[in-house]
Amino acid sequence: MRTIWHVLLAGRQPLRVRAEFFRLAARSAGVLGYTAVNSAAARATVDAYCTGAELLAREVGDGEMRWWAAGSRSLGLSYTGRCAEADQAARAGIDLIPESPQAIRLLGNGHGALAPTGARRGV
């Protein structure tokens, strides 16, 4: 799948078509990042997909996908015991689209990740 996206993104399509390719590639990477988190894939795999989703989404102004990638990154960090980093990733996602109705979910996930640390105030 990644090979196909690399070929398409390297092409010489009209700007609107390239923007849609970037949007679709970002969303594909985002779904793969989320899947990697939930299948307990290696941290490097999760990072690669989430970073790819974030960078491609930034290029086309897709804030929702950047938010999704931040959420996936936060979950991945939480699942591997990197609690403070999970909270930071969640906060970064909230900062992207603070008015999103999904922001409260990301806030809960990020702060909830702090529970194992005993950080009562954060939780």
N, C-alpha and C positions, 0 to 999 in steps of 0.2 A: 504494500500500500504506500509506504513512504517513497519508494522508487517512482511510482506513478506521480505522486505530488511533486517530487523534485523535477521530473521531466516537464510537467505542465507549468510549474512556476518559472522554469527557465525559458519558456517559449516567448513568442512575440505576438501576443494577443492584444486586442484593443484594451485600453485602460479599464473600462468597466468590466470586461471579462476577467482581466487579471485580478481586479479587486474582489470579484466573486470567487475566484480560485483561492485567493488568500483567505477569504472568510471561511470557505469550506475546509481548507487545509487546517486553519486554526481550530475549527470545531471538531474535525477528525482527531487532531492532536489532543484536544481537551477531553474528548470521550476516551481516547486511549490512555490518557493520564489518569482519569478517574477509574478506569478498568484496572490499570496497573496498581493503583492504591488498594483497591478491593480484592485483588488477587495476590496481595502481599509480594509484589514484584520488588526487585532490588531498588534501593533508593535512587541510584543513578538513572534507572529507567523512568521512574516517576518524575524526576527532575528534568530529564530530556523532553518528555512529552509536555509537561507543564510549561517549561521555558519556551518550547516551540509554539505552543498555543498562545502564550502571552505576547511573544514577539510578533507573530503573524497578526494577531488581533489588534495590536497597537498600530500596525501599519494601515489597517483599514478602519480604525476608530470603533472597533467592536468592544465596547466596555463590558457588556454582559459576558462575553467569552473570557475577557481578562479576569473578571470577577469569578467565573466558574473555575478557572485555572488556579486562582489564589485559594479558593475553597478546597480544591483537590489537593493542592500542596499542603494546606493546613491539616487536612485529614491524614495525609501520609506521614507528616511529622508527628502528629498525635499518636498514630498507631505504632510508631517506632520509639515512643517515649521521649521525644524531643519537644516537651511540653511548652516551654517558653517560646521556642521558634514557631510552634504551631499557632500560638496566640498572636505572635507578630505577623505571621502570614495572613491570618484571619483579619487582623486590623488593616493590613495593606489592602486586602480585598474590599473591606468596608469603605476605605478612603476613596476607592475608585468610583463607587456608586452608593453614597450614603443614604440616598432617598429610596433605594430599592426596597420593596417589601421583603426581599430575601435577606436583607442586611441583618435582621434580628436573628435569623438562623445561623448566619456566619458568626455573629457575635457570640451566640450561645455555644457553638462548637469551639470557637477559639478560647473563650474563657473556661469552658468545661474541660478543655485539655489541661488546664492548670491544676485541676483537682488532685492528681497524684502528687503534686509538689507541696501540697498543704497550704497553698496561697489562698486562704479563705477570702480575703478582700477581692482578689482578682476573679474568683469564681462567683 
